[in-house]
Amino acid sequence: MRNGYTFVRRCKKRYFGGMACAFAALFCFLFSNSTGASTAWALAGLAVPQSPMYHAASFADEPLISAERHEELYRKLKERFYAPWRQTEPRQAAEVLQWVFDRYGVDVYGENLLPRSPSWTEEQRLQARLDAIGELNRHAVSVRPTSLRLMPTTTPAFRSPELAGEGYPFDYLQNSGVHPGEPLFVSHLSMDGLWAWCDTSYASGWVEVRDLAFVDDAAKAKWTTLPLAVIVRENALLRDGTQSLFRAKVGAMLPLLRRGIAEHVLVVPVRGQDGRLVERSVRLSAEEAVPAPLVPTPWKLAAVAEELRGELYGWGGFLGNRDCSALTRDALLPFGIWLPRNSRFQAESGKFLPIDGFSNEEKKELLKREGVPFLTLVGLPGHIMLYVGTHRGEPLVFHNMWGIRTERKGVEGRHIVGRAAVTTLDLGEDLPEHAPGKLLVDRINRLSFPAEDGAQ
């Protein structure tokens, strides 16, 4: 297994540098099917080649969108990425925070899977200081991987673990993971001063104050004019000399100070003693970070997706892992394609095609006919997937999912998948207790083409 993994790494290094490696897919196929999830789960929908690079083998390694359109998409991405630094007031903070306490202040369970007491909710409400919204109104940047929490606490709020699809890992206070280097707008601090209510370009929530640094106008002007580099190696280690700063996941974007052949120099944010931004120059190899945006060819798209496969499921970024919409977002960000954080809005990104009322076979045929492998999103209520092509005539999707709906003697349950995988749309069809009419293909209702102009 190690030899095959090393070969894939070498091939991906070439793809990010613009060269091709014709036999990569064959090796990925051989090694990805020799062991792993498909045999462990014994589901026919998972018994397909798990390597995204394998599925890109039959496509020409040519740009999937025009240079002009690509430039436009990247320009829009940068505008959205830096949008929090143009804010002068928080985005709907009062409405969101009130909704949080109305929805998750009652009937929730703690880490011991016992009901939360009313006093716990009241403590969170006091800490949240709803009457202080807009008190600070400052710009900041995340200085390490962190989270957006819906209450100023690291403790979870689960629904009843006795309900199917609830309990662990569905901590409803976990709104999203946040990459290092993301622009933030800070509304106000919690009562204890340890949390800040922040807007990112795609979501809002409480960020631990130690995970951000405040920026001044000079820093904002510098960062917004520098080109961006994007992390393409999962869990790349960023070091300042001998000091390790953090590990960054695929999709993190940082200002590019100097571009090289074997390595690049990035600007990395650090929180100073006074809470203000301190910049560090960090070197990363060309295998770990590349100037943004990458040209969206099937091989490059597949090489990025390869880094994400097998990741354990993480609702809202729970435990630093991705959920379905975080996977699709991070898979396309390196190519200059910005996606919302929510699966519902991703399914309506760019040009989208409603397919409600289509038969299952009509859905499959339409996807095979109209879908652009690695650039088409397949949506259903509460879930989003990336189309990667076909295998033996069946359309395949790459997605991070929790489980397959089951039904035993009228009681709903879940057959846990719990990771990112390439599957058919009929995943679970051969599971004796799968819930009828609840397979992926049954519930698909949108095809989205985020690289295309959705204007009518």
C-alpha positions in Angstrom: 0.0 0.0 0.0 2.8 2.4 0.8 4.4 2.1 -2.6 1.1 2.9 -4.4 0.5 5.8 -2.1 4.0 7.2 -2.8 3.3 6.8 -6.5 0.1 8.8 -6.3 1.9 11.5 -4.4 4.6 11.8 -7.1 1.9 12.0 -9.8 0.0 14.7 -7.9 3.1 16.7 -7.6 3.3 16.7 -11.4 -0.3 17.7 -11.9 0.0 20.7 -9.7 3.1 21.7 -11.7 1.1 21.2 -15.0 2.5 17.9 -16.2 0.7 14.6 -16.8 1.2 11.1 -15.5 -0.6 8.6 -17.6 -0.5 5.6 -15.4 -1.5 7.2 -12.1 -5.1 6.1 -12.4 -4.2 2.4 -12.9 -2.1 2.4 -9.8 -4.8 4.2 -7.8 -7.4 1.7 -9.0 -5.2 -1.3 -8.0 -4.3 0.0 -4.6 -7.6 1.7 -3.7 -9.5 -1.6 -4.3 -7.1 -3.9 -2.6 -8.3 -2.9 0.9 -10.3 -0.2 2.6 -13.9 1.0 3.0 -15.7 -0.9 0.2 -14.7 -4.3 1.6 -15.3 -3.3 5.2 -18.8 -2.0 4.5 -19.7 -4.7 2.0 -22.1 -2.5 0.2 -22.4 -2.7 -3.6 -22.6 1.1 -3.9 -19.1 1.4 -2.4 -17.5 -1.5 -4.3 -16.2 1.0 -7.0 -12.7 2.4 -7.4 -12.3 4.9 -4.5 -9.6 7.0 -6.1 -10.9 10.2 -7.7 -7.7 10.2 -9.9 -8.8 6.8 -11.3 -12.1 8.4 -12.5 -10.3 11.2 -14.2 -8.2 8.9 -16.3 -10.5 8.8 -19.3 -10.7 12.6 -19.6 -8.3 14.8 -21.4 -6.3 16.9 -19.0 -7.6 20.2 -20.5 -9.3 23.2 -18.9 -13.0 22.7 -18.3 -13.9 26.4 -18.4 -12.5 29.3 -20.5 -9.7 31.5 -19.2 -12.0 34.5 -19.3 -14.7 32.8 -17.2 -12.0 31.4 -14.8 -10.7 34.9 -14.3 -14.2 36.2 -13.5 -14.9 33.4 -11.0 -11.6 34.1 -9.2 -12.3 37.8 -9.0 -15.6 37.1 -7.4 -14.0 34.6 -5.0 -11.6 37.3 -3.8 -14.3 39.8 -3.4 -16.3 37.4 -1.3 -13.3 36.2 0.7 -12.4 39.7 1.8 -16.0 40.9 2.2 -15.9 40.8 6.0 -13.2 43.5 5.9 -15.6 45.8 4.0 -18.4 45.4 6.7 -19.2 48.2 9.0 -21.8 46.3 11.1 -22.6 42.7 11.8 -24.8 40.6 9.5 -28.2 39.9 11.1 -26.5 39.1 14.4 -29.5 39.8 16.5 -31.8 37.6 14.5 -29.4 34.8 14.3 -28.5 34.8 18.0 -32.2 34.9 19.0 -32.9 32.0 16.6 -30.1 30.0 18.1 -31.5 30.2 21.6 -35.1 29.6 20.5 -34.0 26.5 18.6 -31.1 25.1 20.6 -31.8 26.5 24.1 -34.3 23.7 24.8 -34.6 19.9 24.4 -30.8 19.4 23.9 -28.4 17.0 25.4 -24.9 17.4 26.7 -21.7 15.3 26.2 -23.0 12.8 28.8 -26.1 12.3 26.5 -28.3 13.6 29.3 -30.6 16.6 28.9 -29.2 20.1 29.4 -30.6 22.0 32.3 -32.3 25.4 31.9 -29.5 27.0 33.9 -27.0 25.9 31.3 -29.0 27.7 28.6 -29.3 30.8 30.7 -25.6 30.8 31.3 -25.0 30.7 27.6 -27.5 33.5 27.0 -25.7 35.7 29.6 -22.3 35.0 28.0 -23.7 35.8 24.5 -24.5 39.4 25.6 -27.3 39.9 23.0 -27.6 43.6 24.1 -24.0 44.2 23.1 -24.2 43.4 19.4 -22.2 45.8 17.3 -20.3 47.1 20.4 -16.9 46.3 18.9 -17.2 46.3 15.1 -13.6 45.5 14.3 -11.8 43.6 11.5 -9.7 40.5 12.3 -8.2 37.4 10.8 -8.1 33.8 12.0 -4.6 32.7 13.1 -5.1 29.0 13.2 -7.8 26.4 12.2 -10.8 27.2 14.4 -14.6 26.9 14.5 -17.7 29.0 14.4 -19.9 28.1 17.4 -23.5 29.1 17.8 -23.0 29.7 21.5 -19.9 30.8 23.3 -18.8 27.4 24.5 -17.0 24.3 23.3 -19.5 22.0 25.0 -22.0 20.4 22.6 -25.8 20.5 22.2 -27.1 17.2 20.7 -30.7 16.3 20.1 -31.9 13.1 21.7 -29.5 10.3 21.0 -32.5 7.9 20.9 -33.6 9.5 17.6 -32.3 8.2 14.3 -29.6 10.5 12.9 -29.2 12.5 16.1 -26.8 12.5 19.0 -23.1 12.1 18.3 -21.7 13.7 16.1 -24.5 16.2 15.4 -23.4 19.0 17.8 -25.8 21.7 16.6 -23.7 24.4 18.1 -20.9 23.6 15.6 -21.7 25.9 12.7 -18.6 25.6 10.6 -14.8 25.1 10.6 -12.7 28.1 9.7 -9.4 27.9 7.9 -6.4 30.0 9.1 -6.0 33.3 7.3 -9.8 34.0 6.8 -10.9 37.6 7.1 -13.4 38.2 10.0 -15.7 40.9 11.1 -16.0 41.0 14.9 -19.3 42.3 16.4 -18.7 42.0 20.1 -17.2 39.8 22.8 -18.8 37.4 25.3 -19.1 38.3 28.9 -15.9 36.5 29.9 -14.0 38.0 26.9 -13.0 34.6 25.7 -15.2 34.5 22.6 -16.0 36.9 19.7 -19.1 36.9 17.6 -17.7 36.9 14.0 -18.9 37.0 10.4 -16.8 35.1 7.8 -17.6 35.3 4.1 -20.0 32.4 4.3 -21.3 32.0 7.9 -21.3 33.5 11.4 -20.6 32.3 14.9 -18.5 32.5 18.0 -14.7 32.2 17.6 -12.3 31.8 20.5 -10.5 35.2 20.9 -7.1 33.4 21.1 -7.8 32.1 17.5 -8.0 35.6 15.9 -5.9 38.7 15.5 -7.2 42.2 14.9 -6.0 43.9 11.7 -5.5 47.6 10.8 -6.0 49.4 7.6 -2.4 48.9 6.4 -2.6 45.2 6.9 -5.9 45.0 5.0 -4.5 47.0 2.2 -1.4 44.8 1.9 -3.3 41.5 2.1 -6.0 42.4 -0.4 -3.4 43.4 -3.0 -1.2 40.4 -2.7 -2.0 37.3 -4.7 -3.3 34.2 -2.9 -1.8 30.8 -2.4 -4.0 27.8 -1.6 -3.2 24.7 0.4 -3.5 21.5 -1.6 -1.9 19.0 0.8 -4.2 17.9 3.6 -2.9 18.8 7.1 0.2 20.7 5.7 2.4 21.8 8.6 3.3 25.5 8.7 6.4 26.4 10.6 8.1 29.7 11.5 11.7 28.6 11.7 11.7 25.9 14.4 8.3 26.9 15.8 5.3 24.9 14.5 2.3 27.2 14.0 -0.5 25.0 12.9 -1.6 22.4 10.3 -3.7 23.7 7.4 -6.3 21.7 5.5 -6.9 21.7 1.7 -8.8 24.9 0.8 -7.0 27.3 3.2 -5.9 30.5 1.4 -3.1 32.8 2.5 -1.3 35.8 0.9 1.5 34.8 -1.4 4.7 36.8 -0.8 7.1 35.1 -3.2 6.5 32.5 -5.8 9.2 29.9 -6.5 9.7 26.6 -8.4 10.2 24.1 -5.5 8.6 26.2 -2.7 6.7 29.4 -2.1 6.7 32.0 0.7 3.4 32.7 2.3 2.3 35.4 4.8 0.9 33.7 7.9 -1.0 35.5 10.6 0.0 35.3 14.3 -1.7 36.8 17.3 0.6 39.3 19.1 0.6 39.9 22.8 -1.7 42.9 22.3 -4.1 40.8 20.2 -3.1 42.5 17.0 -1.8 40.9 13.8 1.8 39.9 13.6 2.9 38.6 10.2 5.3 35.6 9.7 6.9 34.6 6.4 6.5 30.8 6.0 8.0 28.5 3.3 5.9 25.7 1.9 6.8 23.3 -0.8 5.1 23.4 -4.2 3.5 20.1 -3.3 1.7 21.6 -0.3 0.7 25.0 -1.6 0.2 26.5 -5.0 -0.6 30.0 -6.4 -4.3 30.4 -6.7 -6.2 29.7 -8.7 -5.4 26.3 -10.1 -6.6 25.7 -13.7 -9.6 23.4 -13.4 -8.7 20.3 -15.5 -10.0 16.9 -14.6 -6.6 15.7 -13.4 -6.0 18.7 -11.1 -9.5 18.5 -9.7 -9.1 14.8 -9.1 -5.7 15.4 -7.4 -7.3 17.8 -4.9 -10.2 15.5 -4.3 -7.7 12.7 -3.7 -6.5 14.5 -0.6 -10.0 14.5 0.8 -11.1 10.9 0.3 -11.5 8.8 3.4 -11.8 11.7 5.8 -14.1 10.9 8.7 -17.5 12.7 8.8 -17.6 15.9 10.8 -20.9 17.8 11.1 -20.2 21.5 10.8 -16.5 20.8 11.1 -16.9 18.7 14.3 -13.5 17.5 15.5 -11.8 19.3 12.6 -13.4 17.0 10.0 -15.6 17.9 7.0 -19.2 17.3 6.3 -20.7 17.2 2.8 -20.8 20.9 2.0 -17.3 21.5 3.5 -15.9 18.8 1.3 -17.4 20.2 -1.9 -16.4 23.8 -0.9 -12.8 22.9 -0.2 -12.6 20.7 -3.3 -13.4 23.7 -5.6 -11.8 26.6 -3.7 -8.3 25.9 -5.0 -9.7 26.4 -8.5 -11.1 29.9 -7.8 -14.7 28.7 -7.4 -16.5 30.0 -4.3 -19.3 28.1 -2.8 -21.7 28.9 0.0 -21.2 26.8 3.2 -24.8 25.3 3.3 -25.7 22.3 1.1 -29.0 23.8 0.1 -27.4 27.0 -1.3 -24.6 25.1 -2.9 -27.2 23.1 -4.9 -28.4 26.4 -6.3 -25.0 27.9 -7.1 -24.2 29.2 -10.6 -26.5 27.6 -13.1 -28.8 24.9 -11.6 -31.3 22.5 -12.9 -34.3 21.3 -10.8 -35.1 17.6 -11.4 -38.0 17.1 -9.0 -40.5 14.6 -10.5 -38.0 12.8 -12.6 -37.8 9.0 -12.4 -34.6 7.5 -11.0 -33.4 6.4 -14.4 -34.2 9.8 -15.9 -32.1 11.4 -13.2 -29.1 9.1 -13.9 -29.3 9.6 -17.6 -29.6 13.4 -17.3 -26.6 13.5 -15.0 -24.5 11.4 -17.4 -25.6 13.5 -20.3 -25.3 17.0 -18.8 -22.9 16.5 -15.8 -19.4 17.8 -16.0 -17.2 15.4 -14.0 -15.6 17.2 -11.0 -17.5 20.4 -11.7 -21.2 19.4 -11.2 -22.9 19.2 -7.8 -25.7 16.8 -7.1 -28.1 18.0 -4.4 -30.9 16.6 -2.3 -32.5 17.9 0.9 -29.7 18.2 3.5 -26.9 16.8 1.4 -24.6 17.7 -1.5 -22.3 15.6 -3.7 -19.7 16.0 -6.5 -20.2 14.1 -9.7 -17.0 12.3 -10.8 -18.1 10.4 -13.9 -19.3 6.9 -14.5 -18.2 3.4 -13.8 -19.7 0.5 -15.8 -22.5 2.8 -16.9 -23.4 4.0 -13.4 -23.0 7.7 -12.5 -20.7 8.1 -9.4 -20.5 10.8 -6.8 -17.8 11.8 -4.3 -19.2 12.9 -0.9 -18.8 12.9 2.8 -21.9 11.3 4.4 -23.0 10.0 7.8 -25.2 7.1 6.9 -27.9 5.3 5.0 -31.5 5.5 6.3 -32.8 2.1 7.5 -36.1 0.8 8.7 -36.6 -2.2 10.9 -40.1 -3.1 12.1 -41.2 0.4 11.5 -38.3 2.0 13.5 -36.0 4.3 11.6 -32.2 3.9 12.0 -28.9 4.5 10.3 -26.3 2.3 8.6 -23.2 4.3 9.3 -20.8 5.2 6.5 -19.2 8.1 8.3 -16.6 9.2 5.8 -15.8 10.7 2.4 -16.2 8.1 -0.4 -16.9 7.6 -4.1 -20.3 5.8 -4.4 -23.1 5.0 -6.7 -26.4 6.9 -6.4 -28.0 3.5 -5.3 -25.8 3.2 -2.3 -27.6 1.0 0.2 -29.9 -0.6 -2.3 -28.5 -4.1 -1.4 -28.9 -3.4 2.4 -31.8 -5.6 3.5 -33.2 -3.0 5.9 -32.7 0.2 3.8 -35.7 2.5 4.0 -37.7 2.3 0.8 -37.7 5.5 -1.3 -34.9 7.0 0.8 -31.8 6.2 -1.3 -29.7 9.0 -2.7 -31.2 8.7 -6.2 -34.7 8.8 -4.8 -34.1 12.2 -3.1 -32.0 14.0 -5.7 -33.7 17.2 -6.7 -31.0 19.5 -8.1 -28.0 19.5 -10.4 -25.8 22.6 -10.0 -23.1 23.9 -12.3 -21.2 26.4 -10.0 -18.6 27.4 -12.7 -21.4 28.5 -15.0 -23.2 31.8 -15.0 -26.6 31.4 -13.3 -28.0 34.7 -14.6 -31.1 34.4 -16.6 
